[in-house]
Amino acid sequence: MADIATRVWNHKWKIDPIVRSLIDTDFYKLLMCQSIFRNKLNTNVTFSLINRSKNVRLTEVIDEGELREQLDHIKGLRLTRGESTWLRGNTFYGKRQMFRSDFMEWFEKLQLPDYHLEKRDGQYELTFEGLWHEVMMWEIPALAVLMELRSRSALKKMGKFELQVLYARAMTKLWQKIETLRKIDGLRIGDFGTRRRHSYLWQDWCVQAMLEGIGNKFIGTSNCSIARFREIEAIGTNAHELPMVYAALSKNDNELANAPYRVLSDWQEEHDGNLKIILPDTFGTEGFLKNAPDWLASWTGIRIDSGDPAVGAENAIRWWKEQGEDPRDKLVIFSDGLDTDTIQKLHKQFSGLVSVTFGWGTNLTNDFRGLAPNGELDAFSLVCKAVSAEGHPTVKLSDNPNKAMGPASEINRYKKVFEVTKQKKIKVVI
């Protein structure tokens, strides 16, 4: 087991690459990338960094030269032979050769395209422009770099023994959560914490702690590098990125209304079983379920990623019943803002009604609240989103209007098309 405090102390005065592998990314990015490679090969998309926590002024704590050095290091990465062999030969979700030969041949030659970086109003404007299946691979590494550089800026101020105490307290804090979770009968929970982790080393430690602490209740990690190294399941399906870009490419309101379902139609041509998971909240869950085609009711489950999670699960159960499906045969994955209290409550409320699973993110891999002065290590809400496709702006409505993004005029248009009514605002913390 790595002595994280000593590693931090030994490396804090020189360059220490944050991202060392192209598969230090979430599994769903690779699944989506293959789908895009097949269905939208020549689509140009722009991704942009968005810091929702404006009080965290990144330019004041992260040196631009150090940031560029980390990003340039990522540009030089290539898929290794061992990583390629793992992707080509491993079994994912019970399926061998999940990744097709033509996709793998492309991925083995991939060099991430260039980036554009500027400072504005205390924040970094970091953008990536190019072919969708290439620039999308910047999302997770870029977030990991910004999050860890911000952590390092606080850690640089600490002495060797202070670092030892800090990580001892953080480990104790996580272990107390694990002791709570291990008491939950029938729990199924995985690590979804790559994008806003404290560091790679810390995420890896958290995964090891979960493996030891809750055993087979821990179903895997979204991080491909850690999954490979620890010989555990790589988990994940799809994200808001797909419907956002498909929608932006729509030529009229009718195509726009059908965009979320075209995404899933393309998806089901490649995947089945536990990969057939609906993410309904991109443009509002209520309208999505109301207008969903009949064939979607047979899918395995739903992931709930915004709004009131209990309401989201109740709406899914009601929809399945209306479609003649038995909710007890369906999977509900909760993945938004989870911590032990929420996990316990949702598990108790919905166990027996559906098959309940949790994708635990930031509060697993980056909960240092109260452990550093002035909240310097507290997690914050940083995202990297597709903001335009072929020159057209993307939109995300979400079930929480505080997570909405896009030009105001387009947001209003989307609300009409997707029949979005009054929504409850929920504070976005992470």
Phi, psi and omega in degrees: 000133183292139170274094190297317182300317179294319177300316179298314181297317184290335187250359190282353180256007180210169182298130178224104186304132180279312179253119185246004184206144176292343176262011166281068184208173180278143183301324182295334178295322179289320177297315179293321180300319178295321178296318178293319178303324181278320192253336185223050192300323188253025181272129178265131185224149174245129174254149180217144175285134179228117177262106180286340181265082187297338179290341176269100184270096191296327182292343181272346181240347180241123178288132183298320180297320179292321178297314179298322179298318178293316180295320178295325176299317180297321179300333181273356182285148173224154176296130179276166179299318180296321178293319178297317179299319179297315181292322182286323190252346184284161175262123177241128181051038177078008184239128174274154181054049175301325182258123186290159184298318182294322177294316182295322178298321176292314184297324180294340180256359187296130165240124183300138180292173184290168179236165175235127186230129175220162173255139176204122175052044176081003181236159173268129170265104183243118183231154179226123182236138177156200179297135188307311186291347176266308185290335179298335182285355175279336192306301186291313177301320180297315178297316180300320180294311181297317181296317184285325177296323177295319176298316182298327180298327177280321183292332180299336183278352188259146175279174185300315182286327176296321176296319178301315180293318179305308183289329175297318179293319179295320178295318178297319180299314179293318182296326176296323175295317180298319179297329175289315184292325183295344180278350184275112179293133176077011181296140171227117186215142179230167179271118175244029194259019184295313193295330180233040181284160174292316177192167177297314180301320182290319177299317179298319177297317180299319178297315179297320179296320178294319179300313180286321189283324182236002173058230186286000171287341177271117190263354178143186181231148175285342184279117185294320181297315180291321178301317179294312185292322183267358178057052176233175183291136168268126187234155179142159182230274182216171186224179184297337182308317183298302180295329179298315181285317177304318181294318181297334180277354182293142184270342181204178184294328179294315176297322179299315181298330182268352185304313181299331181276331174296322177304311185286332175295316176296321183297316186287348174291339182249335191231155175216190177057225185286000172270349178272072181247129180273132170249096195268355194266001184306316179239025179101122183293320184303309180291325179300310182291323181300322186252009183294139176294154185302325185295340180288336182297335181277355180295162189292323184183192184224143172254132182252116191232008176196168181075192177285115186297325179294318177296318178300317179293319178298320178295321178295316180298316179298316181297315179300317179298318179296332180270005178080018179259150177269112182302335180295341178268001186253157181253130172244121180253116175268133186214016186244117172059037187280145163214181192302319181298313180296317180299314179299315183296312182292321179297317180294321184289324190246352176298133183093334177271322177216173171274115188262131176224151181236135170254102188269123186253249192299323181286354169270309191260001181204048177257088177247023181302130177079004184257352179225151181301141174058024178065027185294342178248007178294140177296154177219169189265097179242131179227161173230111189239154168290120184253345175203155178221121184050039177083357180259135183292144173270162181222142169228127179264316180068173171267002176234109184302342177287348177259000181295148177213151181127167177298143184304319181296321179287324176300316179296320178297313180298321180300322178291313183297320184262012172055046180278124178261200183297134180240151179271128177281131178236130182302130178266113181257315182224000000 
